[in-house]
């Protein structure tokens, strides 16, 4: 934690008397300030606001009623912040619905019913539709994007979470099918024309509109780790070398070069040659070439 330059509250603690001679310090010159800050969450409690729609009787016999604020349509309902918090705990933090309700009750003194929380989710899902469309469009236009799918329980049944991501944009959808139907419903791959990075699952190869496919290196590293655990001595050697090469390439790609790199000469492998293992026979020692 760091000291804040703009604290919300400042409390001054003045000494009354000198700690050495006990002289009164009222009006004495200020010699310095020691700053100590405490970050705290103020007490929060749900507030109830009652809207009373007043009816006025006109001389013509017509009663005209006042209008409620936008969104206030029921005798009793939760406001937008309470709804957003409940949905956030349920879907954003992946708490079970009952635990999300219990958390709201403990922290704020209000616990929406299961039906109310479900209705909040449906309403917020409709509000976020334009943002999801925008994210889908950005991902579809990306030069490269990552795709994945994993199992997920919905209403006690197996469903599939499909993800598409590129840079700071991520789209997560849920579908009953793992394959092409789920990918098509997500909306990114049907319009995607870049490089699709994935785990080489066969349905990804059915999309002919993509510019190309790339193997997910995280998955490749897991496969290489499995080889080191179950393969022969020679298999362990090349699998470790390949994993080391991938990690080294990633490290070099993420660092800014301190000096201008030398111009690549056609037919010259450059520095990457030190990361590619030579073919060795059984029993040969696995070591890198010395750098020149």
Secondary structure, DSSP 8 states (H G I E B T S, - for coil): ----SS-S-------SB-TTT--B-TT---------------------------EEE-TTS-EEE----TT--SSS---HHHHHHHHIIIIIS---HHHHHHHHHHHHS----HHHHHHHHHHHHHHTHHHHHHHHHHHHT-SEEEEEEEEEEETTEEEEEEEEEETTEEEEEEES-SSHHHHHHHSSGGG--SEEEE---GGGGG-TTSSEEEE-HHHHHHHHHHHHHHS-HHHHHHHHHHHHHHHHHHHHHHS--SS------TT--GGGGGGS-----TT---------
